[in-house]
């Protein structure tokens, strides 16, 4: 039975480090360059995902999508809808930037709750 269960969906050879994902994006997206923070140390955490549960419970399921296909799909979707980089990179789609904006505008308190003072905020 698989009802109400969560599964990691993928293949064992689909575990990537962020560095590998970034380098694949750079190969696919025109004019994309990968930069690394100065003085950054290697990330010692592991994000190795285990797919054993889906392999055991649904042995007939064989994923066919891969990292490059996913990156191409996202790139084509963003390019196809005419999403400007300024919107993509700005507070409209980046929650932390929006929170920083709301904090700086004194719309949120230190616990990220709306201040009682009525404020008007432009959505974009």
C-alpha positions as CSV (number, residue, x, y, z in Angstrom):
1,X,0.0,0.0,0.0
2,X,1.4,3.4,-0.9
3,X,-1.6,5.7,0.1
4,X,-0.5,8.7,2.2
5,X,3.2,7.9,2.0
6,X,6.1,10.0,0.8
7,X,8.7,8.7,-1.6
8,X,12.0,10.0,-2.8
9,X,11.6,9.6,-6.6
10,X,14.8,9.2,-8.6
11,X,17.7,7.0,-9.4
12,X,20.8,6.4,-7.4
13,X,23.0,8.0,-10.1
14,X,20.8,11.1,-9.7
15,X,22.4,12.3,-6.5
16,X,24.3,15.5,-7.2
17,X,26.3,18.0,-5.3
18,X,25.1,21.6,-5.7
19,X,28.4,22.3,-7.6
20,X,27.4,19.6,-10.2
21,X,24.0,21.2,-10.6
22,X,25.5,24.7,-11.0
23,X,28.0,23.4,-13.6
24,X,25.2,21.7,-15.5
25,X,23.1,24.9,-15.5
26,X,26.1,26.8,-16.8
27,X,26.5,24.4,-19.7
28,X,22.8,24.7,-20.7
29,X,21.9,28.4,-19.9
30,X,23.5,30.9,-22.3
31,X,25.8,33.4,-20.7
32,X,25.6,31.7,-17.3
33,X,28.7,31.7,-15.2
34,X,29.2,29.9,-11.9
35,X,31.1,31.7,-9.2
36,X,32.0,30.5,-5.7
37,X,32.1,32.6,-2.6
38,X,35.6,33.7,-1.7
39,X,37.0,31.7,1.2
40,X,34.1,29.3,1.1
41,X,35.0,25.8,2.5
42,X,33.6,22.6,1.0
43,X,30.2,21.7,2.4
44,X,30.7,18.6,4.6
45,X,27.0,17.8,4.8
46,X,25.6,15.0,2.8
47,X,22.4,15.2,0.8
48,X,22.6,11.7,-0.6
49,X,19.0,10.7,-1.2
50,X,17.9,7.2,-0.7
51,X,15.5,5.8,-3.3
52,X,15.2,2.3,-1.7
53,X,11.6,2.7,-0.6
54,X,10.3,3.4,-4.1
55,X,12.5,0.7,-5.6
56,X,11.1,-1.8,-3.1
57,X,7.5,-0.8,-3.2
58,X,7.2,0.1,-6.9
59,X,9.8,-2.1,-8.6
60,X,8.2,-1.5,-12.0
61,X,8.7,2.2,-11.8
62,X,11.8,3.3,-13.7
63,X,12.5,7.1,-13.7
64,X,13.7,8.3,-17.1
65,X,14.1,12.1,-16.5
66,X,17.5,13.4,-15.7
67,X,19.2,16.6,-14.4
68,X,19.9,18.0,-17.8
69,X,16.3,17.5,-19.0
70,X,15.0,19.2,-15.9
71,X,17.3,22.2,-16.3
72,X,16.3,22.5,-19.9
73,X,12.6,22.3,-19.1
74,X,12.9,25.1,-16.4
75,X,15.1,27.3,-18.7
76,X,12.6,26.9,-21.6
77,X,9.6,27.6,-19.3
78,X,11.2,30.8,-17.8
79,X,12.4,32.0,-21.2
80,X,9.0,31.1,-22.8
81,X,7.0,33.2,-20.4
82,X,9.2,36.2,-20.7
83,X,10.2,36.4,-17.1
84,X,12.6,39.3,-16.7
85,X,15.8,38.6,-14.7
86,X,15.0,41.5,-12.4
87,X,11.7,39.8,-11.4
88,X,13.3,36.4,-11.1
89,X,16.1,37.8,-8.9
90,X,14.1,40.4,-7.0
91,X,11.8,40.3,-4.0
92,X,8.8,39.3,-6.1
93,X,10.0,35.7,-6.3
94,X,12.6,35.5,-3.5
95,X,11.0,35.2,-0.1
96,X,14.0,36.3,1.9
97,X,14.3,39.5,-0.2
98,X,10.6,40.2,0.4
99,X,11.0,39.6,4.1
100,X,14.0,42.0,4.2
101,X,11.9,44.6,2.4
102,X,9.0,44.2,4.8
103,X,11.3,44.4,7.8
104,X,13.1,47.5,6.5
105,X,9.7,49.1,5.8
106,X,8.7,48.3,9.4
107,X,5.8,46.3,8.2
108,X,6.9,43.2,10.1
109,X,8.1,42.9,13.7
110,X,11.2,40.9,14.7
111,X,9.1,37.7,14.8
112,X,7.9,38.3,11.2
113,X,4.4,39.2,12.3
114,X,2.5,42.1,10.8
115,X,2.9,45.3,12.7
116,X,-0.4,46.6,14.1
117,X,0.2,50.0,12.4
118,X,-1.6,49.9,9.1
119,X,0.7,50.2,6.2
120,X,0.3,50.1,2.5
121,X,2.7,48.0,0.5
122,X,3.2,47.9,-3.3
123,X,3.0,44.2,-4.2
124,X,6.0,44.3,-6.7
